[in-house]
Amino acid sequence: MLRLLSLLQNGSRWTAPQLAEATESAPRTLRRDIEFLRDLGYPVHSSRGPGGYYQLVAGRALPPLMLEDDEAIATVLSLKLAANGATGGQDATDAAQRAESKIHRILPPRLRRTAEALSATTDVASSVDSLPQAGLVSVFAEAIAARRVLTFDYTKPADVSPRHVEPARLLRLQQRWYLFGWDRKRGDWRTFRLDRISDLSAEAGSFPSRNLPAADLPTYLREQFRGIPERTVTLVLHANVQAAADRLYRLDGALEPVDSNQCRYTAHVDSYEWLAMVLLLTDIEFTVESPKAFRSYLAEHAARLLRGSRL
């Protein structure tokens, strides 16, 4: 039934054989399922004879769409991320929490139990940097869609400068939100941290569209930001995932459970020095799995510290 509803939801015309094949059901079962959808209030139109088809009628109110298993899990996890600040500011967080509550109420009992278990047993770390103020994303999104030039003051550690920018995309990279656009004064593409933008306004009229410097902007910008080659270090932390996430001074990678008392931390860092400092501040026992270079780095500096501690 859920598969049938998902197929009809796109508004296309489906012949009976096509629907029967896609849902792996017999023609008689298909007709019964169509009637059941109609009884639920879904306006499924049918045309008989040669060239006959089924189609979900557009432009009418529909009952809530019940989700398939994978769709329900994806929806709950996405809302969980949003509710923990991974997508925006307080407004987005509150809206995500309300939406998650509504989703649970419209799911059938079996899926509702799965969704509630998923919510109760899944923890998502809050975003390091959320949107600077409520409603700002809407201003950017509308300006990007209408191709309107944005003017704003941009604050850097050393100064504040006025900017005239043709906005192109909003991106979340390295736990921060950025505006990517064409800086008219500098004549080049630039990224701007949203929390450093103030006195924002959109000009009237529109600007001609420009070709973006890359089809995959997140990958392109990560390469621009990286500068120093990234190093990958794999550690086994002698603490469970939740305890490690709570105690790590900074999380620059991924945690996965090994058992109830240990987890594997795959860190992506620019330098061994930084990771060594994080581990020192964290005060969690650990074992280095790879690479040997990081093991040697720690051994060398541990020996130096021991020499310095002797009376």
Secondary structure, 3 states (H helix, E strand, C coil): CHHHHHHHCCCCCECHHHHHHHHCCCHHHHHHHHHHHHHHCCCEEEECCCCCEEEECCCCCCCCCCCCHHHHHHHHHHHHHHHCCCCCCHHHHHHHHHHHHHHHHHCCHHHHHHHHHHHHHCCCCCCCCCCCCCCHHHHHHHHHHHCCCEEEEEECCCCEEEEEEEEEEEEEECCEEEEEEEECCCCEEEEEEHHHEEEEEECCCCCCCCCCCCCCHHHHHHHHHHCCCCEEEEEEECCCHHHHHHHCCCCCEEEEEEECCEEEEEEEECCHHHHHHHHHHHCCCEEEEECHHHHHHHHHHHHHHHHHHCC
